[in-house]
């Protein structure tokens, strides 16, 4: 069986990302941590294969990604597309939000994430 979750060579990168969350990531994390959203446990900066996800719920398998300016460039869009194909093939659904939605519509973002739960 191939291990895809939290590969050892990604540990330092995951730790660095967790220690340097963007402000939008920190705000969302404060609402996801400790199973606050529908009693679902989320992990932050969890890796699947070579990709590190902003937030991941192993129970339901959605990955929540917050997108800043770098995602709206040609290289960023190409990287995100390849990443989405890989993660979808691993059974992980990507849910994307622009950072600015955390400031203007946080409750809607949380409802949207919860609407992707299967009820397991």
N, C-alpha and C positions, 0 to 999 in steps of 0.2 A: 504494500500500500504506500503510495506516495504522500508524503506530508506536505501540505500546501500552506498551512496556517503558521504564521509567526516563525518563518525560517530563521535559524540562528544568525546568519550573516546580515540580517536586516535589523537585529536587536538595537544596535547603537543608533541607527537612523530613526527607528520607532521612538526610542527614548528621547532623542533630540526633538522630534516633532511634538511629542507630548509635553515637553518642557517649554515649547515655544508656540503654543496655540495662537492663532490669530484671535482678535477680539471677538469676531463673529463665532468662531469655533468655541471659544470659552463660554460665550453666552448660551449657545445651544447645548454644550456639554453640561452646563448647570441645570438644564431641564431634562436631560437624558440620563444622567448618572443616578446611581442608587435605585434603578428600576422605577423611576418616577413616571414614565410614560407607559400606561397600561400594564404595569408590572413586568415589563420586558427589560432584560439586561442588555446594555450596550457597552461596547468596548471602543475606546478611542485609539486612533492610529494603530489599527490591527492590520497585519499583512496577510494577504492571500497570494501565494506565489511571489512574484517580484513586485507586486503592487501593494502600496500602503493605503488603506481606506481611512477616511476621516473618522467615520463612526460605523460600527458594524454590530448587528444583533444576531448572534449565532442561532438563537431559537427560531427566528423567522427568516433569516438570511437576506434582509435588505442591507445595502450599504448606503449610507447617507453621505453625500459629498457636497461641500460648500465651495462654490466657484467664485474666485476673484478674477481680476483682470487677465492673469496669465492663461486662463482657460479660453479666453475669447480671441486668441491669436491663431494663426494657421497651425503652427507646431503644437500648440496646446490642444486644439480641436482634434488633430490627428492622433495625438497621444491618448486623449480621452476616448476616442472611438475605438482604438485598439484595445485599450484597457477594458472598456465596456464589453466588447466581444469576448475577451478572455474570461471576465468575471461572470458574464451571463452563461458561458459554457460550463462554468463551475457551479451553476445553480444559484448565483447571487444576483439579485435585482438591484440596479443602481437607481437611486432617487437623488436628483440634483436640484440644488437651489442656489440662486445667486446670493452672495453675502448680504447684499442690501435688503433682502427679504427678512433677515433676522431682525433688522431694526424696524421694519415697517409692518411685518405680518407674522411675528413669531408664533402666535396661536394657530394661525392657518398652516404654517410649516409643520407644527407638531400634529395637527389634525391630519395633514396629508401623509405624514410618516405613519401614523397609527392606522390610517385607512389601508395601508399595504400589509397589515398583519393578517395572517390566516386564521388566527384564533387557536393556534396550537397551545 
